[in-house]
Amino acid sequence: MAASSAMQTYLPVARIKTIMKSSPDVSCISHESIYLITKSTEMFIEFLARESSQVCEGTEMNYSNLASFIQDNEVVEFLADICPKKIKVHEWREKYCSKVTEEEGSLEQKEPVEHETKQPDEETETETKPTEEEAVQ
């Protein structure tokens, strides 16, 4: 009975196995490796929840607390693209529109490139057209 309680996981093992098998590099997965990946994932989620809860001002954990923790902590910095800080539209416009106008001012104006359209050669046209003598015959 002690062995079964020690092997208990909170995440669904079948789902972890499906995710692991979705990789083209994986052909065979042992039960031990599935268990280890499942337990490691659970421990990572616990770490993330515990550490990011310390950032909370109140008793409620929300997305902004988690995003702040991820942006400020080097250990979980690899999640920064997955869980970015939320910003309001007017903040985004101020931040990114000013960058675009600065970049446009520093870029050189390029002349538009005219693409030449290839006209069929006159020789090719005369070769494909039948002569009057051939048309009569």
Accessible surface in RSA format (square Angstrom, percent):
REM  Atomic radii and reference values for relative SASA: ProtOr
REM  Chains: A
REM  Algorithm: Lee & Richards
REM  Probe-radius: 1.40
REM  Slices: 20
REM RES _ NUM      All-atoms   Total-Side   Main-Chain    Non-polar    All polar
REM                ABS   REL    ABS   REL    ABS   REL    ABS   REL    ABS   REL
RES MET A   1   207.81 107.6 156.74 103.7  51.07 121.6 128.02 108.8  79.79 105.7
RES ALA A   2    82.56  75.9  69.53 107.3  13.03  29.7  75.35 106.1   7.22  19.1
RES ALA A   3    75.34  69.3  64.93 100.2  10.41  23.7  72.79 102.5   2.54   6.7
RES SER A   4    77.73  65.7  60.67  81.0  17.06  39.3  53.04 113.0  24.69  34.6
RES SER A   5    73.37  62.0  55.14  73.6  18.23  42.0  42.26  90.0  31.11  43.6
RES ALA A   6    65.44  60.2  46.16  71.2  19.28  43.9  57.75  81.3   7.69  20.4
RES MET A   7   110.04  57.0  98.96  65.5  11.08  26.4  77.73  66.1  32.30  42.8
RES GLN A   8   118.73  66.4 106.36  77.7  12.37  29.5  33.75  71.8  84.98  64.5
RES THR A   9    27.62  19.6   6.65   6.7  20.96  50.0   0.68   0.9  26.93  40.7
RES TYR A  10   182.15  85.0 150.77  85.8  31.38  81.6 106.63  80.1  75.52  93.1
RES LEU A  11    47.47  26.4  44.87  32.1   2.60   6.5  45.07  31.7   2.40   6.5
RES PRO A  12    81.37  59.3  70.03  63.8  11.33  41.2  81.29  67.1   0.08   0.5
RES VAL A  13    62.92  41.4  58.70  53.1   4.21  10.2  58.70  51.0   4.21  11.4
RES ALA A  14    76.34  70.2  66.68 102.9   9.66  22.0  71.69 101.0   4.64  12.3
RES ARG A  15   151.48  63.6 147.36  75.1   4.12   9.8  29.14  39.8 122.34  74.1
RES ILE A  16    18.59  10.6  18.59  13.8   0.00   0.0  18.59  13.4   0.00   0.0
RES LYS A  17    70.94  34.6  70.94  43.5   0.00   0.0  26.92  24.2  44.02  46.9
RES THR A  18    83.85  59.6  78.73  79.8   5.12  12.2  58.03  77.9  25.82  39.0
RES ILE A  19   106.48  60.6 100.48  74.9   6.01  14.5 102.68  73.9   3.81  10.3
RES MET A  20    38.76  20.1  32.09  21.2   6.68  15.9  38.76  32.9   0.01   0.0
RES LYS A  21   112.02  54.6  92.57  56.8  19.45  46.3  46.05  41.5  65.96  70.3
RES SER A  22    88.72  75.0  52.76  70.4  35.96  82.8  47.88 102.0  40.84  57.2
RES SER A  23    40.38  34.1  33.88  45.2   6.51  15.0  26.51  56.5  13.87  19.4
RES PRO A  24   133.66  97.4  93.76  85.5  39.90 145.0 106.54  88.0  27.11 168.5
RES ASP A  25   134.96  94.5  99.64  99.2  35.32  83.5  33.60  79.1 101.36 101.1
RES VAL A  26    55.40  36.5  37.85  34.3  17.56  42.3  41.47  36.0  13.94  37.8
RES SER A  27   110.71  93.6  76.25 101.8  34.46  79.4  52.34 111.5  58.37  81.8
RES CYS A  28   116.53  88.1  88.90  99.1  27.64  64.9  33.98  86.1  82.56  89.0
RES ILE A  29    24.10  13.7   2.24   1.7  21.87  52.7   4.45   3.2  19.65  53.3
RES SER A  30    55.97  47.3  43.84  58.5  12.13  27.9  41.71  88.8  14.25  20.0
RES HIS A  31   149.20  81.5 143.07  99.4   6.13  15.7  95.90  98.8  53.30  62.0
RES GLU A  32   119.89  68.8 117.41  88.8   2.48   5.9  62.25 120.4  57.64  47.1
RES SER A  33    38.32  32.4  35.85  47.8   2.48   5.7  36.22  77.1   2.10   2.9
RES ILE A  34     4.41   2.5   4.41   3.3   0.00   0.0   4.41   3.2   0.00   0.0
RES TYR A  35    44.46  20.8  43.87  25.0   0.59   1.5  33.52  25.2  10.93  13.5
RES LEU A  36   110.78  61.7 110.43  79.0   0.35   0.9 110.58  77.7   0.20   0.6
RES ILE A  37    77.84  44.3  77.76  57.9   0.09   0.2  77.76  56.0   0.09   0.2
RES THR A  38     0.00   0.0   0.00   0.0   0.00   0.0   0.00   0.0   0.00   0.0
RES LYS A  39    56.89  27.8  56.89  34.9   0.00   0.0  29.24  26.3  27.65  29.5
RES SER A  40    63.93  54.0  56.37  75.2   7.56  17.4  31.85  67.8  32.08  44.9
RES THR A  41    46.85  33.3  42.30  42.9   4.54  10.8  33.51  45.0  13.34  20.2
RES GLU A  42    11.33   6.5   8.95   6.8   2.38   5.7   8.57  16.6   2.76   2.3
RES MET A  43   129.33  67.0 123.67  81.8   5.67  13.5 100.00  85.0  29.33  38.9
RES PHE A  44    71.72  35.9  66.66  41.3   5.06  13.2  71.14  43.1   0.58   1.7
RES ILE A  45    86.11  49.0  85.77  63.9   0.34   0.8  85.77  61.8   0.34   0.9
RES GLU A  46    95.31  54.7  89.37  67.6   5.94  14.1  37.38  72.3  57.92  47.3
RES PHE A  47    55.37  27.7  55.20  34.2   0.17   0.4  55.20  33.5   0.17   0.5
RES LEU A  48    25.23  14.0  25.23  18.0   0.00   0.0  25.23  17.7   0.00   0.0
RES ALA A  49    52.41  48.2  46.67  72.0   5.74  13.1  50.35  70.9   2.06   5.4
RES ARG A  50   130.27  54.7 123.50  63.0   6.76  16.1  66.52  90.9  63.74  38.6
RES GLU A  51    47.89  27.5  45.75  34.6   2.14   5.1   2.13   4.1  45.76  37.4
RES SER A  52     0.00   0.0   0.00   0.0   0.00   0.0   0.00   0.0   0.00   0.0
RES SER A  53    53.61  45.3  42.85  57.2  10.76  24.8  28.67  61.1  24.94  34.9
RES GLN A  54   131.50  73.5  97.08  71.0  34.42  81.9  42.94  91.4  88.56  67.2
RES VAL A  55    59.06  38.9  43.85  39.7  15.21  36.6  50.61  44.0   8.45  22.9
RES CYS A  56    23.30  17.6   5.99   6.7  17.32  40.7   3.83   9.7  19.47  21.0
RES GLU A  57   171.80  98.6 130.79  99.0  41.01  97.6  68.18 131.9 103.63  84.6
RES GLY A  58    52.86  65.2   0.00   N/A  52.86  65.2  35.25  96.7  17.60  39.4
RES THR A  59   151.59 107.8 111.95 113.5  39.65  94.5  88.01 118.2  63.59  96.1
RES GLU A  60   126.93  72.9 117.43  88.8   9.51  22.6  47.56  92.0  79.37  64.8
RES MET A  61    78.04  40.4  53.20  35.2  24.84  59.1  53.20  45.2  24.84  32.9
RES ASN A  62    68.44  47.2  57.88  55.9  10.56  25.4  29.86  71.9  38.58  37.3
RES TYR A  63    83.96  39.2  73.16  41.6  10.80  28.1  67.72  50.9  16.24  20.0
RES SER A  64    61.14  51.7  57.13  76.2   4.01   9.2  43.45  92.5  17.69  24.8
RES ASN A  65    14.91  10.3  14.51  14.0   0.40   1.0   0.40   1.0  14.51  14.0
RES LEU A  66    46.75  26.0  46.75  33.4   0.00   0.0  46.75  32.8   0.00   0.0
RES ALA A  67     0.17   0.2   0.17   0.3   0.00   0.0   0.17   0.2   0.00   0.0
RES SER A  68    29.09  24.6  29.09  38.8   0.00   0.0   8.68  18.5  20.42  28.6
RES PHE A  69    14.51   7.3  13.15   8.1   1.36   3.6  14.45   8.8   0.06   0.2
RES ILE A  70     2.28   1.3   2.28   1.7   0.00   0.0   2.28   1.6   0.00   0.0
RES GLN A  71    68.32  38.2  41.45  30.3  26.86  64.0   9.43  20.1  58.89  44.7
RES ASP A  72   112.36  78.7  76.13  75.8  36.24  85.7  35.36  83.2  77.00  76.8
RES ASN A  73    37.51  25.9  31.85  30.8   5.66  13.6  10.35  24.9  27.16  26.2
RES GLU A  74   151.09  86.7 132.60 100.3  18.49  44.0  46.95  90.8 104.14  85.0
RES VAL A  75   105.85  69.7  86.43  78.2  19.42  46.8  94.15  81.8  11.70  31.7
RES VAL A  76     0.06   0.0   0.06   0.1   0.00   0.0   0.06   0.0   0.00   0.0
RES GLU A  77   101.27  58.1  97.00  73.4   4.27  10.2  24.47  47.3  76.79  62.7
RES PHE A  78   136.85  68.5 105.10  65.1  31.75  82.6 117.75  71.4  19.10  54.7
RES LEU A  79    25.35  14.1  25.35  18.1   0.00   0.0  25.35  17.8   0.00   0.0
RES ALA A  80    25.12  23.1  22.06  34.0   3.06   7.0  22.10  31.1   3.02   8.0
RES ASP A  81   138.18  96.8 112.52 112.0  25.66  60.7  35.72  84.1 102.46 102.2
RES ILE A  82   134.75  76.7 107.99  80.4  26.76  64.5 113.56  81.8  21.19  57.5
RES CYS A  83    10.98   8.3  10.91  12.2   0.07   0.2   8.17  20.7   2.82   3.0
RES PRO A  84    67.15  48.9  66.74  60.8   0.40   1.5  66.74  55.1   0.40   2.5
RES LYS A  85   100.71  49.1  85.62  52.5  15.08  35.9  44.83  40.3  55.88  59.5
RES LYS A  86   157.90  77.0 129.10  79.2  28.79  68.6  82.89  74.6  75.01  79.9
RES ILE A  87    86.13  49.0  57.88  43.1  28.25  68.1  61.42  44.2  24.71  67.1
RES LYS A  88   136.47  66.6 130.56  80.1   5.90  14.1  80.12  72.1  56.34  60.0
RES VAL A  89    96.75  63.7  91.53  82.9   5.22  12.6  93.98  81.7   2.77   7.5
RES HIS A  90   102.69  56.1 100.30  69.7   2.39   6.1  83.66  86.2  19.03  22.1
RES GLU A  91    74.09  42.5  70.34  53.2   3.75   8.9  25.05  48.4  49.05  40.0
RES TRP A  92   121.71  48.8 121.71  58.9   0.00   0.0 104.24  55.6  17.47  28.3
RES ARG A  93   140.90  59.2 139.24  71.0   1.65   3.9  35.48  48.5 105.42  63.9
RES GLU A  94   122.10  70.1 106.18  80.3  15.92  37.9  51.52  99.6  70.58  57.6
RES LYS A  95   109.51  53.4  99.97  61.3   9.54  22.7  59.72  53.8  49.79  53.0
RES TYR A  96    81.29  38.0  80.93  46.0   0.35   0.9  46.83  35.2  34.46  42.5
RES CYS A  97    60.48  45.7  57.92  64.6   2.56   6.0  25.76  65.3  34.72  37.4
RES SER A  98    51.66  43.7  45.41  60.6   6.25  14.4  38.06  81.1  13.60  19.1
RES LYS A  99    98.29  48.0  97.31  59.7   0.98   2.3  61.04  54.9  37.25  39.7
RES VAL A 100    76.30  50.2  76.06  68.9   0.24   0.6  76.28  66.3   0.02   0.1
RES THR A 101    88.11  62.7  77.72  78.8  10.39  24.8  67.30  90.4  20.81  31.5
RES GLU A 102   124.90  71.7 109.25  82.7  15.65  37.3  49.36  95.5  75.54  61.7
RES GLU A 103   102.74  59.0 101.36  76.7   1.39   3.3  34.79  67.3  67.96  55.5
RES GLU A 104   103.31  59.3  96.01  72.6   7.30  17.4  35.86  69.4  67.45  55.1
RES GLY A 105    68.97  85.1   0.00   N/A  68.97  85.1  39.49 108.4  29.48  66.0
RES SER A 106    90.00  76.0  54.70  73.0  35.30  81.3  51.31 109.3  38.69  54.2
RES LEU A 107   119.89  66.8 109.68  78.5  10.21  25.7 111.05  78.0   8.84  23.8
RES GLU A 108   153.34  88.0 132.90 100.5  20.44  48.7  53.64 103.7  99.70  81.4
RES GLN A 109   166.27  93.0 138.48 101.2  27.79  66.2  61.87 131.7 104.40  79.2
RES LYS A 110   184.90  90.2 155.81  95.6  29.09  69.3 103.58  93.2  81.32  86.6
RES GLU A 111   149.04  85.6 135.55 102.5  13.49  32.1  62.27 120.5  86.77  70.8
RES PRO A 112   114.74  83.6  91.62  83.5  23.12  84.0 102.44  84.6  12.30  76.4
RES VAL A 113   117.61  77.4  93.34  84.5  24.27  58.5  97.69  84.9  19.92  54.0
RES GLU A 114   160.84  92.3 136.37 103.2  24.47  58.3  54.46 105.3 106.38  86.9
RES HIS A 115   157.39  86.0 132.41  92.0  24.98  63.9  91.14  93.9  66.25  77.1
RES GLU A 116   172.07  98.8 138.35 104.7  33.73  80.3  58.06 112.3 114.01  93.1
RES THR A 117   109.42  77.8  89.55  90.8  19.86  47.3  75.74 101.7  33.68  50.9
RES LYS A 118   192.70  94.0 157.96  96.9  34.74  82.7 107.86  97.1  84.84  90.4
RES GLN A 119   129.61  72.5 119.15  87.1  10.45  24.9  54.10 115.2  75.50  57.3
RES PRO A 120    91.24  66.5  68.33  62.3  22.91  83.3  80.38  66.4  10.86  67.5
RES ASP A 121    89.57  62.7  81.43  81.1   8.13  19.2  17.16  40.4  72.41  72.2
RES GLU A 122   142.55  81.8 137.14 103.8   5.41  12.9  50.98  98.6  91.57  74.8
RES GLU A 123   132.79  76.2 129.97  98.3   2.81   6.7  47.19  91.3  85.59  69.9
RES THR A 124    71.95  51.2  70.87  71.8   1.08   2.6  53.35  71.7  18.60  28.1
RES GLU A 125    72.05  41.4  69.53  52.6   2.52   6.0  25.08  48.5  46.97  38.4
RES THR A 126    93.79  66.7  79.65  80.7  14.14  33.7  69.05  92.7  24.74  37.4
RES GLU A 127   141.26  81.1 106.18  80.3  35.08  83.5  45.35  87.7  95.92  78.3
RES THR A 128   106.35  75.6  74.60  75.6  31.75  75.7  68.61  92.2  37.74  57.1
RES LYS A 129   132.37  64.6 123.99  76.1   8.38  20.0  76.35  68.7  56.02  59.7
RES PRO A 130    93.67  68.3  72.61  66.2  21.05  76.5  76.39  63.1  17.27 107.4
RES THR A 131    79.00  56.2  71.38  72.4   7.62  18.2  75.33 101.2   3.68   5.6
RES GLU A 132   149.96  86.1 143.10 108.3   6.86  16.3  59.20 114.5  90.76  74.1
RES GLU A 133   134.54  77.2 129.52  98.0   5.02  12.0  49.61  96.0  84.93  69.3
RES GLU A 134   108.85  62.5  93.10  70.4  15.74  37.5  36.05  69.7  72.79  59.4
RES ALA A 135    77.39  71.2  40.26  62.1  37.12  84.4  50.26  70.8  27.13  71.9
RES VAL A 136   131.44  86.5 100.97  91.4  30.47  73.4 108.16  94.0  23.28  63.1
RES GLN A 137   179.74 100.5 118.68  86.7  61.06 145.4  55.34 117.8 124.40  94.4
END  Absolute sums over single chains surface
CHAIN  1 A    12485.1      10570.2       1914.8       7199.8       5285.3
END  Absolute sums over all chains
TOTAL         12485.1      10570.2       1914.8       7199.8       5285.3
